[in-house]
């Protein structure tokens, strides 16, 4: 017997011949058509499985007009925020009968643009983009071929593209208000981001500090090792980090310097990823509703596929989750 890799791919005709039925009946059974008896359907499914039959994506796309594939593009795999949104996208997509193809671009614009093109060439019915690094012109061009939903902050809404994001200014204000209410005045913000969400969080931090009468105390620190080493020992009593990843870095530097968290230094993150729950002490953080963001992204794609043409931009309200670190 030739190796599996050299055998012809089983076809509908092969399944029909082995099951002793017509090709059209096999097609109906595999589609779950109500006109096929349960006994016959079961026999056909067993035969198809034994032969290793898998429906052709190309044939299905030509026949149905849809591939039932959605593409998900993320900046990178190293931040749980991205992967947790994709998990929600996949769950919502599967519930609607779609499969998800994931691509990432390591925060490289050219690579991300290439990933978008590859997914479109694969024939996806829509794209969920969880990255502000994809060039706007790439998104606009992509939206001419398939619906696109941006998850996360963009500098400005992009015509023809839906979006779901968090109110980052409000999230930052929640952090500052919480820390001020606990008596902190020397509150630093750790960030080096030039991305829209990072800029919005910094703006929210600065505005909230000003509103609390602490404009003179505003301090923005880069998340590099030397700067964090200096920060945790200079008398600062609270730190608001741009995301949970950078907040955990602050925790590490504080503990290495012998500072107690939160007795000597309160630390707050942003995103409420699994890192926040697993850190020690557990991290106070701003919760982005990643499950809602992923679910709404799929819903918006389906609405576009069903004919909606107007743009939708949804902004979700953040919530501060208070844990042991602050």
N, C-alpha and C positions, 0 to 999 in steps of 0.2 A: 504494500500500500504506500503511495507517495506521501511525503510529509505534508502536514496540514497546510503549511505555507504555500505549497505548490498545487493544492487541489482547487478546482474552480469554486467560486463562491456560490452556495446554494441559492436557487431562485424560487420564485413563487411556483413555477411549473414543477420544480423538483418536489416541493412540499405537497402540491396537489397530487402528483403521481404517487408519492409514498402514502398519502392519506386516502387515496381512491376517491377524490372529489375533484371538482372543477377549479380552475385558477381563480375565477371570480368568487367562488365560495370561500376559498382561502383568504382572499383579500378582505371580504366582508367579516370573516371571523377574526382576523388580526386587527381590524379596526374596531371590533366590539359591536358590530351591527346587531340590532335586535332581531333581525330576520333569520339568524342562525341559531339552531337549537343548542342548548347547553352541552348536550352529549357530543354533538358534532364539533362544536367549538373546542371542547376539551381535547378531542382526538387530534384536531389540527394543531393545537398549541403544543401538544406532546411531540408530534412528529416534527414540527418546526424546531423545537428545542433540541431534539435528537440529531437533526441534520445540521444544527448550528446556523439556522437561517436568521439573518438580521436585515431589516428593511433598509433599502438604499436611501440615504439622505437626499441624494440628487433627485431620485424618482419621487420621493415624498414631497419635496419642495415644488417640483414641477406640477404635481397633481393637486396639492392642497394650496399652493401659493404661499406657503410658509414652511420654514425649516423647523419651527418649534425649538429654536436655539436662541438664547440671549447671551450677549457678550458682556463681561464685567472687566473693566480696566481699572487697576489700582496703581498708586504710585510705587509701592514696594510692599514686601512681605514682612518687614521688620517692626511694624507698628500694629498692635492688635486692633486698633480702631478700624483699619481697612479690612482686615480679614473677618472681623465680627460683622461688619456691614455686609460683606459678600455672603456670609453664612445666612443672614436674613434674606438677602436677595435670592439665594438658592432655594431656601425653604418656600418662599412665596412663589417662585417660578415653578417649582415642582408641583405645588398644589394646583397650579393652572395648566399643567401639562407640558411645561417647557423644561429644557435642560440648560445648564449654564456653562459657558466656556470662559475660563479665567485667564487673564494676561496681566503682567506687571512690567513696569519699565524702569525700576531703580531710580526714579526721580530724574530721568534723562529725557528731555523734551523730544529729541529725535527718535529715541527708542520707543517712547510712548506713542508717538505719531505712527510709527511702524506697526505697533501692536493694534492700534485702532484699524489700520488698513487691513491687516491680516484677518481680523475678526469679520470685517465687512466682506472680504473676499471669500471667507468661509460660508457666508450666506446667513449670518445671524439676522433675526427679525428685529432686534433692537439692541441698544447699548446702554449699560449703566456705567457711568464714568465716576470713579471715586478718586479723583486726582485733579488738583488745580494746575498741574504741570503740563497738561495736554494743551498745546497751542490753540487759541480760539479759532483760528482759521481752519484747523483740522476738524474741530467740532462742527463748525458750520458746514463744511464739505460733507462730513459724515452724515449729518442730519438730512441731507438731500437724498441719501440712499436708505436710511433706516432711522426710526425714532431714537433720540438720544435723551437721557436724563442725567443731569449732573447731581451727584450727592455730595454736599459740602459747599462751602462758601466760594463764590466767584466774585471777581472785582465788580462786575456789572452783569445784569442778566443778558444772556445771549439769545438773540431773536431766533425762534424756531426750535429752541431747546428748553425742556422743562427742568426744574430744579427742586431739590429738597435739601434744606440746610437748617442749622441751628442758629439761634440768635446769640451770636458770640459776644456782642457788647453787653447784653443783659447777663450772660453767664459770668463774664468778668466782674460785673458790678455785684453779683451775688457773692462772689468770693471776697471782694474788698469789704462789703457791708458786714459779712460774717466775721471777718478778722477784726475790723474796727470795733464791733460790738463786744469783742472779747478783750478789748483794751490795747490792741496792737496799733502802733503808729509807724514804726519802721518796717514797712511792707515792701519787699522788692519783687519785681517781676522778672522771671527768667525766660528769655526768648532771644532768638536771632532770626526769626522767620520773616521773610519778605512776601509770604503767600497771603492771600486775602483773609483767611481765617485768623492767622497769626496777627496780622495788622489790626483786625477788628478787636481781638482780645486785648492787645496792647492799648488800643484806643479806649476800650471800655474800662480797663484798669486805670488809666490816667484820668479819665473823666470822673470815675467814682472816687479816686483819691482827692481830686479837686473839690468834689461835692462834699466830702467829709472834712474839708479844711486842711488836707494833708498834701496839697500840691507841691510844697517845698520838699516833701519826703519821697517824691516819685524817684524810683531808681530802677533802671532796666539793665540786666546783667546777661551777658552771653553764656550759653550752657557749655563752656569749655572747662576742662579740669582746673586750670589755674584760677579762673574767675570764680568757680564754685568753691574752691578751697578758701579763697579770700572772703567770699560772701558769708560762709557759715561761721566765720570767726570775727566778723567786724561789728558785732552788736546788732545786726538785723534780727528782728524777733519773729518775722513771718515771711514766707516765700510763696508766691503764686507762680507756678510753672505753666508754660504754654500747653503742655499735654502730660499725660501720665508717665510717659517714658522719661521725660526730663525731670519730672517730680521725683521719680525713683532715683535718678542720678543725684538729686539734691539730698535725699534721704541717706544715700550711701556716703556722701561727703560729710554730712553732719555727724553720722555715727562714727566714721573714721576719725573725726576731729574731737570725739568725746562729748559732743553736744547731745542732750536729751531731747527727743521729739515726743510730745510737743512742749515739754516744760521749758526748754531753752529756745526752741525754734519750731514754730508751726509751719507745716508744709501742706500745700493744696495743689492738686493737679487739675487736669481737664480731660474729659472723655468718658470716665468711669469704665475703663476696660478691665479685663481680668487682672491686669497688673495692680490695679487699685485695691482689689480684694485680697490679693496674695502678698502684697507688700507687708512688711512688719516695721513699724505699726501700720495697720490698714490705713489706706490713703483717703483723706477727704478730697472730693473731686466734684467737678461739674458733670452731670450726666447728660450726654447726648443720647437721644432715643434711637440707638442704632437699629433695633429691630423694626421700629416704625419707619425709619428712613429707608431701609431696604425694602420693606413691604410696599411702601408708597411708591418707590421707584418702579417696581414691577407693575403696580396698578396704573401708573401714568403711562408706561410703555404700552400696556394693553389698550388704554383709552386711545392713544395715538393710532395703534394698529386698527382700532375699530372706527377711525374716522375723525377723531377730534383734531382741530387745526389750531385752536387758540393756545397760547402759551400759559403754563401754570407754574407759579413759583411759590412753594410752600415753605414757611419759616416756623420751625418748632420751638416751643418754649423750653428752655433748659431748667434743670433742677439741681440744687446743691445737695450732694449726699455727704453728710457729716459722719466721719469715722474718727479713729483714734489719733491721726496725725495732726489734727487741728480742731 
